[in-house]
Amino acid sequence: MYLASDTQWSDTLRPPNFGEFLRYLRDERCLSRERLAMHSGVSASYINHLECGRRDRPTQIVVQALLACLHRISPVPDESRNHLFVLAGLRSYTTSNTRAHQDGGVGSI
């Protein structure tokens, strides 16, 4: 699992934001921002804004598109998928486990 301590903030343990976790998932799959954009249908500029923290509340459709692309390269575990929805503000921690597949998750783009 991703921890903020895995990055340059080695002395600080804090939950990641949406963009940091997206970047982690992308880097884990050795996928460039441009390639993620091309295969997800989300612009590279918008992905850059998300990862840099200039945007932090993507729509459900955007999150699903990004996850579908990442999942095609290497499966995204349910826990990580749910966490990304929580970080996007689209699901609460209390409902993330019960709604894991109700919203279509990865395959419903």
N, C-alpha and C positions, 0 to 999 in steps of 0.2 A: 504494500500500500504506500501511497505517496505521503510523505511528511515534508513540511516546509524545511525541516532540518536537512533534507536531501539536497537542497540548493544552497545558494550563497549565504543564506541566513542561518548558518550552522549553530549559532548560540540562541536562536529564537525558535521555539516550537509554537506554531500557530496554524490554524486551518488555512488551506490555500483558498484563493478566490477562483472563480470560474476559469479565467484565462490561464492561471498557473496550472490548474489541473488539466485543462485541455492541452496545454503545451507538454505536460508530462506524458499524457496519453499519446500524443503525436510523436514525441521524441522516442518513447518506448518502442514505437513501430518504425523508427527511422524514416519518417515521412516528412517531406518538406511542406512548408506552409502552402506553397503554390500547388503542389500536387494534391494536398487535402482540399484546396479550393476547387481545383479542376474536377475532382471526382465527387465532391459533395454538392457542388452548385452554389456554394457560399463564397463570396469574393475574398480574395487574398487580403485585401485591404481591411475588410471587416474582421477576418480572423486575426490579423495583426492588432487591430484595435481591442479585440477581446483579450488576446494574450498579454498585451501591454497594460491592460486595466483601464483603457480609455472608454470602453464599453463593458458592461457587466451583466446585463439582463437580456440575453437573446431570447427569441421566441421559441416555443416548443418545436416548431417546424425546423428551425435552424439547428437546435440541439439534436433532434432526430437525424437530420441530414449528416451532421458531423459524426455522430455515433455510428451511423450506418457505414460510412466510409471507413472509419477506424476499425469497425468490427469485421469488415471484409478482409482486411489485412491480417488482423489477429483478433480473436474473440475478446470482447470487452466484458469482463465479469459483471454480473448483475449488481454487485456492490458498487463498483466503479460507475456504472451507468446511472444507478440511483443517486449516487453522490453528485454526479455532474448535474442532474436535474435539480437537486437541492441547491447547489451552488448557483444555479441559474435563477433561483427563486420560483421555480415551477412546481415544487413539491416540498413538503415539510419533512423533517426527520421522522416525525411520528407516523406519517403516512407513506413514507418511501418504501417500506417493506411490503405493505399491503397492496400498493398500487404498481408494483414492479412491472406487471404485464398488462394492466388494464388500459394504459394509455398507448399501447402499441409498441413501446420500447424502441428497439432498433429497426425492426423490419417494416414499419408502417409508413414509409415516406411515399 
